[in-house]
Amino acid sequence: MNPRLLFWIPAVLRLALILVGAGVVWYFFGLVMGLTAGVLGLCGMLVVQLHYLFQLSNWLDHPSSSRLPDGWGAWTDIFSRLYKLRRDDERNQAELAEWLARFRQAMSLLPDGVAIMDDVLFLEWCNTAAEKHLGLQLERDKGMRVTNLVRSPEFIDYIILGRYEQPLTLAVRDRKLIVQIIPFENRRQILVTHDATESDRIEMMRRDFVANASHELRTPLTVINGFLEIACSQPNLEVQTRLSHLKLMAEQGQRMQNLVEDMLTLTRLESIDYPLRPERVNIHVLLEQILQDTQALSGGRHEIFLDIDGPDIKGGTEELRSAFGNLATNAVRYTPQNGTIRLSWKMKESGPQFAVQDNGIGIKPEHIARLTERFYRVDKSRSRETQGTGLGLAIVKHVLLRHDASLVIDSVPEKGSTFIVRFPLKAVCEAPAEKLIGA
């Protein structure tokens, strides 16, 4: 049966009852009493309807499923339907609010910036990354025009031209941003920002690395190929000359081998396929071996001392041997004859530390920040004379990163340098007895 018909049946029945009641009163008490009873019944029915209409009006001003009035007769069905509609609406609103919260949470975790604008570029919403990239604050800048917030001529030209199919490269707040506007709906636009600063820096490092590695390999290859050409064109060279050429070729070949080994070491240290496997590092044995290697490289040209007064630590023995050995080797290479080099291992309040101190040529302040860059050399000619690859301190840097350690450099030109490696307290195993070795 039609629901509308079901709604009208109770009202018709109540009207019929009033008329029947008025007719009964008319029959027993006369026409005047019958008409009075009928009018009173209709007035009562009208008052009841007006009462429920008033309640309905109040509820519509502040709809809530918890305060819906009770009904009588047909109003029971009306309020029941309204209750169901309101309950469904509240459930839909709750689901919508939950999805909106999830959307905003997901957007806030994105590494790329997302800002939603209307058709005239007024900011409606943005995530944390967009605030960081463009210098925005949602609470402060909401409702403001984006072109007034991002004051860049390139960005304004990009907006005016409307060629949104191509992204725009923008320099904002010392960062390189890739910006693109994506229209959606009829009156909305999405502004997407991607911070390309780090990837651009890594790409530049890769290009520099390839260029520097090629340059470093070119010189020994040129020497070797030159001597080979001489040997082929002049097969009757004197034995002494031939031996001299072979010696130089062997030195250049060793230089290339050292360079390749250092590059492979760096690649291994940076790879996630070779995680650090901590073990107990016997500091006494390790530093005694480094002392012997340093003395062998010096060949008696320097005074070298080793002072050990600290505990063993947890870490990679071979990696630390490489890092400490590079620091000691550099001290030998850049300290003039009869200079002094001190290697020390001490326990400090912040943790154990290894130091290499020399009274060599020193380093100017403007070079210190770049010493751990690959192939960076303060004095290129001297570095080639000492057979350095330019990767030693880069290896030190990556080894220390894997051990949560840090490198501090203190140097004064013409007076000497001190390289200090600081380890955290968590790296300590136990404190050994004091030991002093000198040479």
C-alpha positions in Angstrom: 0.0 0.0 0.0 1.1 3.6 -0.7 2.9 5.0 2.4 1.2 8.4 1.9 -2.1 6.6 2.1 -1.1 5.0 5.4 -0.2 8.5 6.7 -3.7 9.9 6.0 -5.7 6.9 7.3 -5.2 7.7 11.1 -6.1 11.4 10.5 -9.3 10.5 8.6 -10.2 8.0 11.4 -9.7 10.6 14.1 -11.9 13.1 12.1 -14.5 10.4 11.6 -14.5 9.7 15.4 -15.0 13.5 16.2 -17.9 13.6 13.7 -19.5 10.5 15.2 -19.1 11.8 18.7 -20.6 15.1 17.7 -23.6 13.3 16.1 -24.1 11.2 19.3 -24.1 14.4 21.4 -26.5 16.0 18.9 -28.9 13.0 19.2 -29.0 13.1 23.0 -28.5 16.8 23.8 -29.6 18.7 20.8 -28.1 20.5 17.8 -26.2 23.2 19.7 -24.5 20.7 22.0 -23.6 18.5 19.1 -22.1 21.4 17.1 -20.2 22.6 20.2 -18.8 19.1 20.8 -17.7 18.8 17.1 -16.0 22.3 17.2 -14.2 21.5 20.5 -13.0 18.1 19.0 -11.7 19.8 15.9 -10.1 22.6 18.0 -8.4 19.9 20.2 -7.2 18.1 17.1 -5.9 21.4 15.7 -4.1 22.2 18.9 -2.4 18.8 18.9 -1.2 19.2 15.3 0.1 22.8 16.0 1.9 21.4 19.1 3.7 18.8 17.0 4.4 21.3 14.2 6.0 23.6 16.8 8.2 20.7 18.1 9.1 19.8 14.6 10.1 23.4 13.8 12.3 23.6 16.9 13.9 20.3 16.1 14.6 21.4 12.5 16.5 24.4 13.8 18.8 22.1 15.8 18.5 18.6 14.4 19.8 15.8 16.6 18.9 12.1 16.8 19.1 12.2 20.6 16.5 14.9 21.1 13.8 14.0 18.6 10.3 14.5 20.1 7.9 11.6 20.5 4.8 11.6 18.4 1.2 10.6 18.6 -0.8 9.0 15.8 0.6 9.9 12.3 3.3 12.0 14.0 4.8 8.8 15.4 5.5 7.6 11.8 6.8 11.1 10.8 9.2 11.3 13.7 10.3 7.7 13.2 11.2 8.5 9.6 13.0 11.7 10.6 14.9 9.8 13.3 16.1 7.2 10.8 17.1 9.9 8.3 19.0 11.9 10.9 20.7 8.8 12.3 21.8 7.8 8.7 23.0 11.4 8.2 25.0 11.4 11.4 26.6 8.1 10.5 27.5 9.4 7.1 29.0 12.6 8.6 31.0 10.5 11.0 32.4 8.3 8.2 33.1 11.4 6.1 34.9 13.1 9.0 36.9 9.9 9.6 37.9 9.7 5.9 38.8 13.4 5.9 41.0 12.9 8.9 42.7 9.9 7.3 43.2 11.9 4.1 44.8 14.8 5.9 47.0 12.4 8.0 48.1 10.7 4.8 48.7 14.0 3.0 50.7 15.3 6.0 53.0 12.3 5.8 53.8 12.8 2.1 57.3 14.0 1.3 55.8 16.2 -1.5 53.9 19.3 -0.8 50.2 19.4 -1.6 48.1 22.6 -1.5 44.4 22.9 -2.5 43.3 26.2 -4.0 40.0 27.5 -5.5 39.7 28.8 -9.1 41.1 32.2 -8.2 44.1 30.7 -6.3 42.9 31.3 -2.8 44.5 28.8 -0.4 42.0 26.3 1.1 44.3 23.7 2.6 47.9 22.5 2.5 50.0 19.8 4.1 53.1 20.1 6.3 55.5 19.6 3.4 53.9 22.5 1.4 54.2 24.7 4.4 57.9 23.9 4.7 58.6 24.2 0.9 56.7 27.5 0.3 56.9 29.1 3.8 53.2 28.9 4.4 51.2 28.5 7.6 47.7 27.1 7.1 46.1 28.8 10.1 47.6 32.2 9.1 47.4 32.0 5.3 44.1 30.2 4.7 41.9 32.2 2.4 44.7 34.3 1.0 45.9 34.3 -2.6 48.8 32.0 -3.2 50.5 34.4 -5.6 50.7 36.9 -2.7 52.3 34.3 -0.5 54.8 32.9 -3.0 56.4 36.1 -4.4 58.3 34.7 -7.4 58.1 36.2 -10.9 58.6 32.7 -12.5 55.7 31.3 -10.4 53.4 34.2 -11.4 54.3 33.8 -15.1 53.6 30.1 -14.8 50.1 30.9 -13.4 49.4 33.5 -16.1 50.5 31.3 -19.0 48.4 28.4 -17.6 50.7 25.8 -19.2 50.2 23.4 -16.3 51.1 20.2 -18.3 54.8 21.1 -17.7 56.2 21.4 -14.2 58.1 24.6 -13.1 61.5 24.5 -11.5 61.6 27.1 -8.8 64.2 28.4 -6.3 62.5 29.1 -3.0 64.1 29.6 0.4 67.5 28.2 -0.8 65.8 25.0 -2.0 65.2 23.7 -5.6 61.5 22.9 -6.0 59.6 21.2 -8.8 56.2 22.9 -8.9 53.1 21.8 -10.8 49.4 22.9 -10.8 46.8 20.2 -11.4 43.2 21.4 -12.1 40.4 19.3 -10.8 36.7 19.7 -10.4 35.3 23.0 -11.8 36.5 25.4 -9.0 39.5 23.6 -7.5 43.3 23.3 -8.3 46.0 21.3 -6.6 49.5 22.7 -6.2 52.1 20.0 -5.9 55.7 20.7 -4.8 58.7 18.4 -4.9 62.0 19.2 -3.2 64.7 18.3 -5.6 67.5 19.9 -3.7 68.9 16.6 -2.3 68.5 14.6 -5.5 70.1 17.4 -7.4 73.0 17.5 -5.0 73.4 13.7 -5.2 73.4 13.9 -9.0 76.0 16.6 -8.9 78.1 14.5 -6.6 77.8 11.5 -9.0 78.9 13.6 -11.9 81.8 15.0 -10.0 82.7 11.6 -8.8 82.8 10.2 -12.3 84.7 13.2 -13.6 87.2 13.1 -10.7 87.7 9.3 -11.0 88.3 9.6 -14.7 90.8 12.4 -14.2 92.6 10.4 -11.5 92.8 7.3 -13.7 93.8 9.2 -16.8 97.3 10.3 -15.5 98.6 6.8 -14.6 97.1 5.3 -17.8 98.8 8.0 -19.8 102.1 7.2 -18.2 101.7 3.5 -18.7 100.6 3.8 -22.3 103.4 6.2 -23.1 106.1 3.8 -21.8 104.5 0.9 -23.6 104.5 2.9 -26.9 108.3 3.7 -26.3 109.0 0.0 -25.6 107.2 -1.1 -28.8 108.8 1.6 -31.0 112.3 1.2 -29.4 112.8 -2.5 -28.6 116.6 -2.1 -28.1 116.4 0.3 -25.2 119.2 0.1 -22.6 118.4 -2.2 -19.7 118.7 0.6 -17.1 116.2 2.7 -19.0 113.8 -0.2 -19.4 114.0 -0.9 -15.7 113.3 2.7 -14.9 110.3 2.7 -17.2 109.0 -0.5 -15.6 109.4 0.9 -12.2 107.4 4.0 -13.0 104.7 1.9 -14.7 104.5 -0.3 -11.6 104.1 2.8 -9.4 101.3 4.1 -11.6 99.7 0.7 -11.7 99.8 0.5 -7.9 98.3 4.0 -7.8 95.4 2.9 -10.0 94.9 -0.2 -7.8 94.8 1.9 -4.6 92.2 4.2 -6.2 90.0 1.3 -7.4 90.2 -0.4 -3.9 89.3 2.9 -2.2 86.3 3.4 -4.5 85.1 -0.2 -3.9 85.5 0.4 -0.1 83.3 3.5 -0.3 80.7 1.7 -2.3 80.6 -1.1 0.2 80.3 1.3 3.1 77.4 3.1 1.5 75.6 -0.1 0.5 72.6 -1.4 2.5 73.7 -4.9 1.5 76.7 -4.7 3.9 75.3 -3.7 7.3 77.7 -3.2 10.2 78.2 -6.4 12.3 79.5 -5.1 15.6 82.1 -7.1 17.5 84.4 -6.5 20.3 87.3 -4.4 19.0 90.6 -5.0 20.9 91.8 -1.4 20.9 95.4 -2.3 22.1 96.0 -4.8 19.3 94.4 -2.5 16.7 96.3 0.6 17.6 99.6 -1.3 18.0 99.2 -2.6 14.4 98.4 1.0 13.2 101.5 2.2 15.0 103.7 -0.3 13.2 102.1 0.5 9.8 102.6 4.2 10.5 106.2 3.7 11.5 106.9 1.6 8.4 105.4 4.4 6.2 107.4 7.1 8.0 110.7 5.1 7.6 112.2 6.8 10.6 111.6 10.3 9.4 109.2 11.1 12.2 108.8 10.6 16.0 105.6 8.7 16.5 104.0 8.0 19.9 100.9 6.0 20.9 99.1 6.6 24.2 96.3 4.2 25.2 94.1 4.9 28.2 90.6 3.8 27.4 88.3 0.8 27.0 87.6 -1.6 24.1 84.5 -0.7 22.0 82.0 -2.5 19.9 82.3 -2.0 16.1 83.8 -3.3 12.9 87.5 -4.0 13.5 88.5 -3.8 9.8 86.5 -0.7 9.2 88.0 1.1 12.2 91.5 -0.1 11.1 90.8 1.6 7.8 89.6 4.8 9.3 92.3 5.1 12.0 94.9 4.0 9.5 93.9 6.7 7.0 94.1 9.4 9.7 97.6 8.2 10.8 98.8 7.9 7.2 97.7 11.4 6.4 99.6 12.7 9.4 102.8 11.1 8.0 102.3 12.4 4.5 101.7 16.0 5.6 104.2 16.3 8.4 107.8 17.3 7.4 110.8 15.2 8.3 111.7 15.2 12.0 108.1 16.1 12.9 106.2 14.6 15.7 102.9 12.5 15.4 100.9 11.5 18.5 98.2 8.8 18.4 96.0 8.6 21.5 93.0 6.7 22.8 91.3 8.3 25.8 88.1 7.8 27.7 86.2 11.1 28.1 82.9 12.0 29.8 81.0 11.9 26.5 82.7 8.6 25.4 86.0 7.2 24.1 87.9 9.2 21.5 90.8 8.5 19.1 93.1 11.5 18.2 95.9 12.0 15.7 98.0 15.1 16.4 100.9 16.3 14.3 103.1 19.4 13.9 102.9 19.4 10.1 101.9 21.9 7.5 98.4 22.4 8.9 95.2 23.3 7.0 93.6 26.7 6.3 90.1 27.2 7.8 88.3 27.5 4.5 89.4 23.9 3.5 88.4 22.1 6.7 84.6 21.8 6.0 85.3 20.1 2.7 88.1 17.7 3.7 85.8 14.7 3.8 84.5 15.2 0.2 85.6 12.7 -2.3 88.7 13.7 -4.3 89.0 17.0 -2.4 92.6 18.0 -2.0 94.1 21.1 -0.3 97.3 20.7 -2.3 96.9 18.6 -5.3 100.6 18.5 -6.3 101.6 17.4 -2.8 98.9 14.8 -2.7 100.2 13.2 -5.9 103.7 13.2 -4.5 102.5 11.3 -1.4 100.5 8.8 -3.6 97.2 9.8 -2.0 93.9 8.9 -3.7 91.8 11.7 -2.4 89.3 9.2 -0.9 90.9 8.6 2.5 88.9 11.1 4.6 85.7 10.2 2.7 86.2 6.6 3.8 86.8 7.8 7.4 83.6 9.8 7.3 81.4 6.8 6.2 83.1 4.5 8.7 82.3 6.9 11.5 78.7 7.3 10.3 78.2 3.5 10.6 79.6 3.6 14.1 77.5 6.7 15.3 80.8 8.5 15.7 81.9 12.0 14.7 85.1 13.6 13.3 86.4 16.9 14.7 89.3 18.7 12.9 91.4 21.4 14.6 94.2 22.8 12.5 96.5 25.9 12.3 98.5 26.5 9.1 102.2 25.9 9.6 101.7 24.6 13.1 99.9 21.3 12.8 96.6 19.5 12.9 94.5 17.4 15.3 91.9 14.9 14.0 89.6 13.6 16.8 87.2 10.7 16.5 84.5 10.7 19.1 82.5 7.6 19.9 79.2 7.5 22.0 79.2 5.9 25.5 77.0 3.1 24.2 80.0 1.9 22.1 82.1 1.1 25.3 82.8 -2.6 26.3 85.0 -2.2 29.3 88.0 -0.1 30.4 91.5 -1.7 29.9 94.6 -0.9 32.0 96.7 2.1 31.1 99.3 1.5 28.5 102.0 3.8 26.9 104.0 2.9 23.9 106.5 5.3 22.3 108.9 5.2 19.4 
